Amino acid sequence: MPILSRRHVLATGAALGIGASAASAVPAAAVPAGSRHSGGREETRTLDELYRAALAEGGKLVVYAGGDTPTQQDGTKAAFKARFPDIDLTLIVDYSKYHDVRVDNQFATDTLVPDVVQFQTLHDFDRWKDQGRLLHYKPAGFSKVYDRFKDPQGAWVATGAIAFSFMYDTATVGAKTPLTPRDLVDPKWKGKIASAYPHDDDAVLFLYTLYARKYGWEWVAKFAAQDVQFARGSNSPGDAVFGGQKTIGVGTAGSAVSTTPVTFAIGAGHPFMAWGQRTAVLKEAKNSTAAKLFLNWQLSKEMQNGSFNGWSVRTDVTPPAGLKPIWEYPNANVDGFPRFMADRAAVERWKQTFALYFGEVKGDPTPGWLGLHPGA
């Protein structure tokens, strides 16, 4: 499987679900009608049953998804439309840090647009749960999701496992001696590195904090002297490497399934980071049944088996040969990222410190400026 930039990753990650009629085969258990869809139990309706119910509800669905470019979720939209052609799906991509405050403002002004939120800002889901903003709901397969990738009461569940590290052009670097983060400050790579701004994206920020803690501030200072091409959007480093402009890209998503043409670095003993992208149905959703359909579809084994990077949030999906479940990599710091995101004061200190080393963030947001109510 080829390794993809984050733009290609999230645009095509769901495409393997196109036409997968087997995705409807979620068994419906014989349970009393009154308890069948309660928040305390897993969903027992099949995807086809949910599809019919969503059409009866009105056949519309609005999803706000974290990401970097307007087209990044086109693969997801195409796969969903192929499987459920009569659902009117609106899927809006923006940086999670803009989407979350947008949703907060919509709450405050009684103008809520999305039915589903799917963000990198993990701390928001705990806050919204405490505020009573999230529908407690367990889609089919919920019991098979890795425990730390779901809320016990079903307020949210991770629907995708994403990893951030650095990547490099395998042919240029050579495959015999894999690069480590420590090697990135070697003067021979000066001018050959692209990176997302760590102080613009909290996942990239966490990755850089891991580097700073592991290799020290001297490493950060040397890296800052490498004439790094910083840009907004965590897709940008991968685009630079795959496009042949740079040899190394730091702070981007990728796949470790293959090393051709790019190696995604997850070597033991050196840090990278991963998390479960949290997804929730808002309690005030106008299209709650379609929202439930979306969650069940995303968590289906067919969709999870088709993940771009080979990693699933489900414990009963076996990764491709050569990979382990993402939570079995100690250097992936899966538990560390939620803790990091929860301490907003520390996050701000890290951001401003890296700004001292790398300069202020420059450039327009890569998804564009979407305003207060996109998708309305």
Buried (B, 14 or more C-beta within 10 A) or exposed (E): EEBBBBBBBBBBBBBBBBEBEEBBEBEEEEEEEEEBBBEEBBBBBBBBBBBBBBBEBEBBBBBBBBBBBBBBBBBBBBBBBBBBEEBEBBBBBBBBBBBBEBBBEBBEEEEBBBBBBBBBBBBBBBBBBEEEBBBBBBBBBBEBBBEEBBBEEBBBBBBBBBBBBBBBBBEBBEEEEBBBBEBBBEEEBEEBBBBBBBBBBBBBBBBBBBBBEBBEEEBBEBBBEBEBBBBBBBBBBBBBBBEEEBBBBBBBBBBBBBBEBBBBBBBEEBBBBBBBBBBBBBBBBBBBBBBBBBBBBBBBBBBBBBBBBBBBBBBEBEBBEEBEBBBEBEBBBBEBBBEBBEEEEEBEEBBEBBBEBBEEBEEEBBBEEBEEBBEE
